[in-house]
């Protein structure tokens, strides 16, 4: 169980870094390299940006659960 949580933590940490780097910053960010630079004039952000936001939040939730689970296992001493 501890090994599985550690693997989930490492994978989600790397994925979080990559997803955050893909987000659009003030200057366009790396997301414009992958088709995120095209925006609709009617909406504030494109579908790609909205899906990237959702994926980042989902990955952050998985990361947070893995952190809490690992902390609980360390506290118990398993």
C-alpha positions as CSV (number, residue, x, y, z in Angstrom):
1,X,0.0,0.0,0.0
2,X,2.8,2.4,0.9
3,X,4.7,1.6,-2.3
4,X,1.5,2.2,-4.4
5,X,0.9,5.6,-2.7
6,X,4.5,6.6,-3.3
7,X,4.2,5.7,-7.0
8,X,0.9,7.6,-7.4
9,X,2.5,10.6,-5.6
10,X,5.6,10.6,-7.9
11,X,3.5,10.2,-11.1
12,X,1.0,12.8,-10.1
13,X,3.8,15.3,-9.1
14,X,5.4,15.0,-12.5
15,X,2.1,15.3,-14.2
16,X,1.3,18.4,-12.1
17,X,4.5,20.1,-13.2
18,X,3.8,19.4,-16.8
19,X,0.2,20.5,-16.7
20,X,1.1,23.7,-14.9
21,X,3.8,24.5,-17.5
22,X,1.2,24.0,-20.2
23,X,-1.1,26.6,-18.8
24,X,-1.3,29.9,-20.5
25,X,0.5,32.7,-18.8
26,X,0.6,36.4,-19.6
27,X,2.7,35.8,-22.6
28,X,0.9,32.8,-24.1
29,X,2.7,30.0,-22.2
30,X,3.6,26.6,-23.6
31,X,-0.1,25.8,-24.2
32,X,0.1,27.9,-27.4
33,X,2.5,25.3,-28.8
34,X,-0.1,22.6,-28.7
35,X,-3.1,24.4,-30.2
36,X,-4.2,26.3,-27.1
37,X,-3.3,29.7,-28.7
38,X,-6.5,29.9,-30.8
39,X,-9.2,31.6,-28.8
40,X,-12.8,32.3,-29.5
41,X,-13.7,36.0,-29.4
42,X,-17.0,35.1,-27.7
43,X,-15.7,33.3,-24.6
44,X,-12.9,34.2,-22.2
45,X,-10.9,31.0,-22.7
46,X,-10.9,28.2,-25.3
47,X,-12.1,24.7,-24.8
48,X,-8.5,23.5,-24.6
49,X,-7.8,25.8,-21.7
50,X,-11.0,24.7,-19.9
51,X,-10.1,21.1,-20.3
52,X,-6.6,21.7,-19.2
53,X,-7.9,23.5,-16.1
54,X,-10.2,20.5,-15.3
55,X,-7.3,18.0,-15.8
56,X,-5.0,20.0,-13.6
57,X,-7.6,20.2,-10.8
58,X,-8.3,16.5,-11.1
59,X,-4.5,15.7,-10.9
60,X,-4.2,18.1,-8.0
61,X,-6.9,16.2,-6.1
62,X,-5.2,12.9,-6.7
63,X,-1.9,14.4,-5.6
64,X,-3.5,15.8,-2.4
65,X,-5.1,12.4,-1.6
66,X,-1.7,10.7,-2.1
67,X,0.0,13.2,0.2
68,X,-2.6,12.7,2.9
69,X,-2.5,8.9,2.6
70,X,1.3,8.8,2.7
71,X,1.3,11.1,5.8
72,X,-1.2,8.9,7.5
73,X,0.9,5.8,6.8
74,X,4.0,7.5,8.1
75,X,2.2,8.6,11.2
76,X,0.9,5.1,11.9
77,X,4.3,3.6,11.2
78,X,3.4,1.0,8.6
